[in-house]
Amino acid sequence: ETSTVPYLGIGYTGLAGAGRFGFSADLGLLARSPSQAVRLGRMLGGTQNLDDAVRDLRLAPVLQLGVSYAF
């Protein structure tokens, strides 16, 4: 069985040096367990407000950097 992990991020990819070198970066937030996203949906349907629901989530920061070279 596969599961999805909630993730929200923004990224950039660019080329430099006559198009041979590339750079990429991605910065975002990852929910530590998929069940938390389901719980968030249930909370929003109940009496808990959005601020309290977001505080209950366990979020982890994500930073990915990459360098590439084409030959």
PDB file as gemmi writes it, atoms N, CA and C in Angstrom:
CRYST1    1.000    1.000    1.000  90.00  90.00  90.00 P 1                      
ATOM      1  N   GLU A   1       0.844  -1.172   0.000  1.00  0.00           N  
ATOM      2  CA  GLU A   1       0.000   0.000   0.000  1.00  0.00           C  
ATOM      3  C   GLU A   1       0.894   1.242   0.000  1.00  0.00           C  
ATOM      4  N   THR A   2       0.573   2.192  -0.841  1.00  0.00           N  
ATOM      5  CA  THR A   2       1.341   3.431  -0.889  1.00  0.00           C  
ATOM      6  C   THR A   2       0.589   4.528  -0.160  1.00  0.00           C  
ATOM      7  N   SER A   3       1.338   5.485   0.348  1.00  0.00           N  
ATOM      8  CA  SER A   3       0.709   6.616   1.019  1.00  0.00           C  
ATOM      9  C   SER A   3       1.331   7.898   0.495  1.00  0.00           C  
ATOM     10  N   THR A   4       0.578   8.962   0.566  1.00  0.00           N  
ATOM     11  CA  THR A   4       1.089  10.257   0.150  1.00  0.00           C  
ATOM     12  C   THR A   4       1.455  11.065   1.378  1.00  0.00           C  
ATOM     13  N   VAL A   5       2.444  11.911   1.227  1.00  0.00           N  
ATOM     14  CA  VAL A   5       2.892  12.763   2.318  1.00  0.00           C  
ATOM     15  C   VAL A   5       2.594  14.200   1.929  1.00  0.00           C  
ATOM     16  N   PRO A   6       1.816  14.904   2.739  1.00  0.00           N  
ATOM     17  CA  PRO A   6       1.493  16.302   2.425  1.00  0.00           C  
ATOM     18  C   PRO A   6       2.762  17.160   2.417  1.00  0.00           C  
ATOM     19  N   TYR A   7       2.927  17.949   1.348  1.00  0.00           N  
ATOM     20  CA  TYR A   7       4.109  18.790   1.186  1.00  0.00           C  
ATOM     21  C   TYR A   7       3.692  20.072   0.468  1.00  0.00           C  
ATOM     22  N   LEU A   8       4.219  21.184   0.944  1.00  0.00           N  
ATOM     23  CA  LEU A   8       3.992  22.471   0.294  1.00  0.00           C  
ATOM     24  C   LEU A   8       5.347  23.133   0.139  1.00  0.00           C  
ATOM     25  N   GLY A   9       5.707  23.495  -1.094  1.00  0.00           N  
ATOM     26  CA  GLY A   9       7.028  24.090  -1.305  1.00  0.00           C  
ATOM     27  C   GLY A   9       7.085  24.937  -2.548  1.00  0.00           C  
ATOM     28  N   ILE A  10       8.236  25.567  -2.702  1.00  0.00           N  
ATOM     29  CA  ILE A  10       8.508  26.388  -3.870  1.00  0.00           C  
ATOM     30  C   ILE A  10       9.927  26.062  -4.320  1.00  0.00           C  
ATOM     31  N   GLY A  11      10.138  26.049  -5.635  1.00  0.00           N  
ATOM     32  CA  GLY A  11      11.443  25.670  -6.153  1.00  0.00           C  
ATOM     33  C   GLY A  11      11.899  26.542  -7.298  1.00  0.00           C  
ATOM     34  N   TYR A  12      13.192  26.400  -7.619  1.00  0.00           N  
ATOM     35  CA  TYR A  12      13.813  27.154  -8.702  1.00  0.00           C  
ATOM     36  C   TYR A  12      14.828  26.251  -9.396  1.00  0.00           C  
ATOM     37  N   THR A  13      14.864  26.328 -10.711  1.00  0.00           N  
ATOM     38  CA  THR A  13      15.881  25.636 -11.500  1.00  0.00           C  
ATOM     39  C   THR A  13      16.393  26.598 -12.557  1.00  0.00           C  
ATOM     40  N   GLY A  14      17.707  26.696 -12.674  1.00  0.00           N  
ATOM     41  CA  GLY A  14      18.285  27.616 -13.653  1.00  0.00           C  
ATOM     42  C   GLY A  14      19.571  27.063 -14.237  1.00  0.00           C  
ATOM     43  N   LEU A  15      19.951  27.583 -15.385  1.00  0.00           N  
ATOM     44  CA  LEU A  15      21.184  27.188 -16.065  1.00  0.00           C  
ATOM     45  C   LEU A  15      22.184  28.337 -16.022  1.00  0.00           C  
ATOM     46  N   ALA A  16      23.452  27.994 -15.962  1.00  0.00           N  
ATOM     47  CA  ALA A  16      24.511  29.004 -15.964  1.00  0.00           C  
ATOM     48  C   ALA A  16      25.707  28.459 -16.735  1.00  0.00           C  
ATOM     49  N   GLY A  17      26.594  29.323 -17.135  1.00  0.00           N  
ATOM     50  CA  GLY A  17      27.814  28.879 -17.820  1.00  0.00           C  
ATOM     51  C   GLY A  17      27.556  28.240 -19.160  1.00  0.00           C  
ATOM     52  N   ALA A  18      26.984  28.970 -20.084  1.00  0.00           N  
ATOM     53  CA  ALA A  18      26.695  28.494 -21.447  1.00  0.00           C  
ATOM     54  C   ALA A  18      25.766  27.281 -21.440  1.00  0.00           C  
ATOM     55  N   GLY A  19      24.927  27.187 -20.434  1.00  0.00           N  
ATOM     56  CA  GLY A  19      23.935  26.117 -20.400  1.00  0.00           C  
ATOM     57  C   GLY A  19      24.460  24.769 -19.968  1.00  0.00           C  
ATOM     58  N   ARG A  20      25.706  24.662 -19.557  1.00  0.00           N  
ATOM     59  CA  ARG A  20      26.259  23.367 -19.139  1.00  0.00           C  
ATOM     60  C   ARG A  20      26.028  23.082 -17.655  1.00  0.00           C  
ATOM     61  N   PHE A  21      26.088  24.091 -16.827  1.00  0.00           N  
ATOM     62  CA  PHE A  21      25.877  23.918 -15.395  1.00  0.00           C  
ATOM     63  C   PHE A  21      24.451  24.325 -15.033  1.00  0.00           C  
ATOM     64  N   GLY A  22      23.875  23.597 -14.123  1.00  0.00           N  
ATOM     65  CA  GLY A  22      22.542  23.924 -13.653  1.00  0.00           C  
ATOM     66  C   GLY A  22      22.503  23.951 -12.136  1.00  0.00           C  
ATOM     67  N   PHE A  23      21.562  24.685 -11.603  1.00  0.00           N  
ATOM     68  CA  PHE A  23      21.380  24.810 -10.172  1.00  0.00           C  
ATOM     69  C   PHE A  23      19.899  24.675  -9.866  1.00  0.00           C  
ATOM     70  N   SER A  24      19.572  23.977  -8.788  1.00  0.00           N  
ATOM     71  CA  SER A  24      18.168  23.880  -8.380  1.00  0.00           C  
ATOM     72  C   SER A  24      18.074  24.019  -6.863  1.00  0.00           C  
ATOM     73  N   ALA A  25      16.968  24.564  -6.420  1.00  0.00           N  
ATOM     74  CA  ALA A  25      16.704  24.727  -4.996  1.00  0.00           C  
ATOM     75  C   ALA A  25      15.214  24.530  -4.750  1.00  0.00           C  
ATOM     76  N   ASP A  26      14.902  23.942  -3.625  1.00  0.00           N  
ATOM     77  CA  ASP A  26      13.518  23.709  -3.237  1.00  0.00           C  
ATOM     78  C   ASP A  26      13.407  23.945  -1.733  1.00  0.00           C  
ATOM     79  N   LEU A  27      12.424  24.738  -1.330  1.00  0.00           N  
ATOM     80  CA  LEU A  27      12.200  25.059   0.072  1.00  0.00           C  
ATOM     81  C   LEU A  27      10.730  24.821   0.380  1.00  0.00           C  
ATOM     82  N   GLY A  28      10.450  24.082   1.457  1.00  0.00           N  
ATOM     83  CA  GLY A  28       9.054  23.808   1.765  1.00  0.00           C  
ATOM     84  C   GLY A  28       8.834  23.255   3.147  1.00  0.00           C  
ATOM     85  N   LEU A  29       7.600  22.808   3.394  1.00  0.00           N  
ATOM     86  CA  LEU A  29       7.190  22.202   4.657  1.00  0.00           C  
ATOM     87  C   LEU A  29       6.573  20.841   4.371  1.00  0.00           C  
ATOM     88  N   LEU A  30       6.905  19.885   5.226  1.00  0.00           N  
ATOM     89  CA  LEU A  30       6.453  18.508   5.078  1.00  0.00           C  
ATOM     90  C   LEU A  30       5.727  18.095   6.345  1.00  0.00           C  
ATOM     91  N   ALA A  31       4.521  17.530   6.219  1.00  0.00           N  
ATOM     92  CA  ALA A  31       3.812  16.974   7.368  1.00  0.00           C  
ATOM     93  C   ALA A  31       4.488  15.661   7.722  1.00  0.00           C  
ATOM     94  N   ARG A  32       4.812  15.469   8.979  1.00  0.00           N  
ATOM     95  CA  ARG A  32       5.597  14.294   9.386  1.00  0.00           C  
ATOM     96  C   ARG A  32       4.852  12.981   9.253  1.00  0.00           C  
ATOM     97  N   SER A  33       3.531  12.991   9.254  1.00  0.00           N  
ATOM     98  CA  SER A  33       2.809  11.739   9.048  1.00  0.00           C  
ATOM     99  C   SER A  33       1.550  12.017   8.235  1.00  0.00           C  
ATOM    100  N   PRO A  34       1.251  11.141   7.272  1.00  0.00           N  
ATOM    101  CA  PRO A  34       0.055  11.348   6.434  1.00  0.00           C  
ATOM    102  C   PRO A  34      -1.231  11.380   7.241  1.00  0.00           C  
ATOM    103  N   SER A  35      -1.285  10.699   8.371  1.00  0.00           N  
ATOM    104  CA  SER A  35      -2.518  10.683   9.170  1.00  0.00           C  
ATOM    105  C   SER A  35      -2.841  12.064   9.708  1.00  0.00           C  
ATOM    106  N   GLN A  36      -1.846  12.930   9.846  1.00  0.00           N  
ATOM    107  CA  GLN A  36      -2.096  14.277  10.336  1.00  0.00           C  
ATOM    108  C   GLN A  36      -2.930  15.081   9.346  1.00  0.00           C  
ATOM    109  N   ALA A  37      -2.738  14.856   8.069  1.00  0.00           N  
ATOM    110  CA  ALA A  37      -3.525  15.572   7.068  1.00  0.00           C  
ATOM    111  C   ALA A  37      -4.987  15.155   7.147  1.00  0.00           C  
ATOM    112  N   VAL A  38      -5.226  13.868   7.368  1.00  0.00           N  
ATOM    113  CA  VAL A  38      -6.595  13.380   7.514  1.00  0.00           C  
ATOM    114  C   VAL A  38      -7.202  13.978   8.774  1.00  0.00           C  
ATOM    115  N   ARG A  39      -6.422  14.020   9.848  1.00  0.00           N  
ATOM    116  CA  ARG A  39      -6.909  14.586  11.105  1.00  0.00           C  
ATOM    117  C   ARG A  39      -7.231  16.069  10.930  1.00  0.00           C  
ATOM    118  N   LEU A  40      -6.414  16.788  10.147  1.00  0.00           N  
ATOM    119  CA  LEU A  40      -6.672  18.208   9.898  1.00  0.00           C  
ATOM    120  C   LEU A  40      -8.027  18.376   9.214  1.00  0.00           C  
ATOM    121  N   GLY A  41      -8.310  17.537   8.229  1.00  0.00           N  
ATOM    122  CA  GLY A  41      -9.596  17.616   7.545  1.00  0.00           C  
ATOM    123  C   GLY A  41     -10.764  17.379   8.485  1.00  0.00           C  
ATOM    124  N   ARG A  42     -10.605  16.444   9.406  1.00  0.00           N  
ATOM    125  CA  ARG A  42     -11.675  16.171  10.377  1.00  0.00           C  
ATOM    126  C   ARG A  42     -11.851  17.338  11.339  1.00  0.00           C  
ATOM    127  N   MET A  43     -10.729  17.938  11.766  1.00  0.00           N  
ATOM    128  CA  MET A  43     -10.805  19.051  12.712  1.00  0.00           C  
ATOM    129  C   MET A  43     -11.517  20.245  12.093  1.00  0.00           C  
ATOM    130  N   LEU A  44     -11.233  20.501  10.823  1.00  0.00           N  
ATOM    131  CA  LEU A  44     -11.841  21.655  10.175  1.00  0.00           C  
ATOM    132  C   LEU A  44     -13.341  21.472  10.014  1.00  0.00           C  
ATOM    133  N   GLY A  45     -13.775  20.215   9.928  1.00  0.00           N  
ATOM    134  CA  GLY A  45     -15.200  19.951   9.825  1.00  0.00           C  
ATOM    135  C   GLY A  45     -15.894  20.013  11.176  1.00  0.00           C  
ATOM    136  N   GLY A  46     -15.115  19.968  12.257  1.00  0.00           N  
ATOM    137  CA  GLY A  46     -15.682  19.987  13.605  1.00  0.00           C  
ATOM    138  C   GLY A  46     -15.674  21.386  14.188  1.00  0.00           C  
ATOM    139  N   THR A  47     -15.448  21.445  15.497  1.00  0.00           N  
ATOM    140  CA  THR A  47     -15.517  22.723  16.201  1.00  0.00           C  
ATOM    141  C   THR A  47     -14.169  23.423  16.311  1.00  0.00           C  
ATOM    142  N   GLN A  48     -13.070  22.730  16.013  1.00  0.00           N  
ATOM    143  CA  GLN A  48     -11.743  23.335  16.145  1.00  0.00           C  
ATOM    144  C   GLN A  48     -11.497  24.298  14.985  1.00  0.00           C  
ATOM    145  N   ASN A  49     -10.953  25.491  15.303  1.00  0.00           N  
ATOM    146  CA  ASN A  49     -10.716  26.461  14.233  1.00  0.00           C  
ATOM    147  C   ASN A  49      -9.399  26.170  13.518  1.00  0.00           C  
ATOM    148  N   LEU A  50      -9.149  26.846  12.420  1.00  0.00           N  
ATOM    149  CA  LEU A  50      -7.975  26.592  11.579  1.00  0.00           C  
ATOM    150  C   LEU A  50      -6.670  26.858  12.322  1.00  0.00           C  
ATOM    151  N   ASP A  51      -6.596  27.922  13.104  1.00  0.00           N  
ATOM    152  CA  ASP A  51      -5.360  28.223  13.846  1.00  0.00           C  
ATOM    153  C   ASP A  51      -4.973  27.080  14.779  1.00  0.00           C  
ATOM    154  N   ASP A  52      -5.931  26.554  15.520  1.00  0.00           N  
ATOM    155  CA  ASP A  52      -5.648  25.452  16.440  1.00  0.00           C  
ATOM    156  C   ASP A  52      -5.258  24.188  15.683  1.00  0.00           C  
ATOM    157  N   ALA A  53      -5.912  23.931  14.561  1.00  0.00           N  
ATOM    158  CA  ALA A  53      -5.604  22.740  13.772  1.00  0.00           C  
ATOM    159  C   ALA A  53      -4.187  22.799  13.220  1.00  0.00           C  
ATOM    160  N   VAL A  54      -3.760  23.962  12.730  1.00  0.00           N  
ATOM    161  CA  VAL A  54      -2.407  24.100  12.182  1.00  0.00           C  
ATOM    162  C   VAL A  54      -1.366  23.958  13.291  1.00  0.00           C  
ATOM    163  N   ARG A  55      -1.643  24.480  14.472  1.00  0.00           N  
ATOM    164  CA  ARG A  55      -0.708  24.347  15.600  1.00  0.00           C  
ATOM    165  C   ARG A  55      -0.525  22.881  16.004  1.00  0.00           C  
ATOM    166  N   ASP A  56      -1.558  22.064  15.834  1.00  0.00           N  
ATOM    167  CA  ASP A  56      -1.481  20.652  16.202  1.00  0.00           C  
ATOM    168  C   ASP A  56      -0.654  19.825  15.217  1.00  0.00           C  
ATOM    169  N   LEU A  57      -0.470  20.317  13.996  1.00  0.00           N  
ATOM    170  CA  LEU A  57       0.319  19.577  13.006  1.00  0.00           C  
ATOM    171  C   LEU A  57       1.797  19.582  13.379  1.00  0.00           C  
ATOM    172  N   ARG A  58       2.488  18.523  13.045  1.00  0.00           N  
ATOM    173  CA  ARG A  58       3.934  18.449  13.215  1.00  0.00           C  
ATOM    174  C   ARG A  58       4.551  18.633  11.830  1.00  0.00           C  
ATOM    175  N   LEU A  59       5.099  19.818  11.582  1.00  0.00           N  
ATOM    176  CA  LEU A  59       5.668  20.140  10.280  1.00  0.00           C  
ATOM    177  C   LEU A  59       7.192  20.125  10.357  1.00  0.00           C  
ATOM    178  N   ALA A  60       7.818  19.689   9.286  1.00  0.00           N  
ATOM    179  CA  ALA A  60       9.278  19.661   9.202  1.00  0.00           C  
ATOM    180  C   ALA A  60       9.702  20.512   8.014  1.00  0.00           C  
ATOM    181  N   PRO A  61      10.722  21.347   8.194  1.00  0.00           N  
ATOM    182  CA  PRO A  61      11.217  22.132   7.059  1.00  0.00           C  
ATOM    183  C   PRO A  61      12.020  21.252   6.102  1.00  0.00           C  
ATOM    184  N   VAL A  62      11.959  21.582   4.817  1.00  0.00           N  
ATOM    185  CA  VAL A  62      12.702  20.848   3.795  1.00  0.00           C  
ATOM    186  C   VAL A  62      13.501  21.849   2.961  1.00  0.00           C  
ATOM    187  N   LEU A  63      14.786  21.584   2.782  1.00  0.00           N  
ATOM    188  CA  LEU A  63      15.644  22.372   1.910  1.00  0.00           C  
ATOM    189  C   LEU A  63      16.431  21.405   1.049  1.00  0.00           C  
ATOM    190  N   GLN A  64      16.256  21.507  -0.256  1.00  0.00           N  
ATOM    191  CA  GLN A  64      17.005  20.671  -1.188  1.00  0.00           C  
ATOM    192  C   GLN A  64      17.764  21.560  -2.139  1.00  0.00           C  
ATOM    193  N   LEU A  65      19.035  21.282  -2.310  1.00  0.00           N  
ATOM    194  CA  LEU A  65      19.891  22.022  -3.256  1.00  0.00           C  
ATOM    195  C   LEU A  65      20.489  21.020  -4.233  1.00  0.00           C  
ATOM    196  N   GLY A  66      20.630  21.431  -5.472  1.00  0.00           N  
ATOM    197  CA  GLY A  66      21.213  20.538  -6.476  1.00  0.00           C  
ATOM    198  C   GLY A  66      22.058  21.278  -7.484  1.00  0.00           C  
ATOM    199  N   VAL A  67      23.075  20.590  -7.970  1.00  0.00           N  
ATOM    200  CA  VAL A  67      23.952  21.120  -9.011  1.00  0.00           C  
ATOM    201  C   VAL A  67      24.041  20.045 -10.094  1.00  0.00           C  
ATOM    202  N   SER A  68      23.984  20.469 -11.350  1.00  0.00           N  
ATOM    203  CA  SER A  68      24.102  19.503 -12.456  1.00  0.00           C  
ATOM    204  C   SER A  68      25.065  20.024 -13.511  1.00  0.00           C  
ATOM    205  N   TYR A  69      25.568  19.092 -14.295  1.00  0.00           N  
ATOM    206  CA  TYR A  69      26.480  19.427 -15.396  1.00  0.00           C  
ATOM    207  C   TYR A  69      26.115  18.560 -16.586  1.00  0.00           C  
ATOM    208  N   ALA A  70      25.923  19.188 -17.718  1.00  0.00           N  
ATOM    209  CA  ALA A  70      25.607  18.470 -18.949  1.00  0.00           C  
ATOM    210  C   ALA A  70      26.824  18.461 -19.868  1.00  0.00           C  
ATOM    211  N   PHE A  71      27.166  17.317 -20.395  1.00  0.00           N  
ATOM    212  CA  PHE A  71      28.313  17.226 -21.326  1.00  0.00           C  
ATOM    213  C   PHE A  71      27.944  16.491 -22.585  1.00  0.00           C  
TER     214      PHE A  71                                                      
END                                                                             
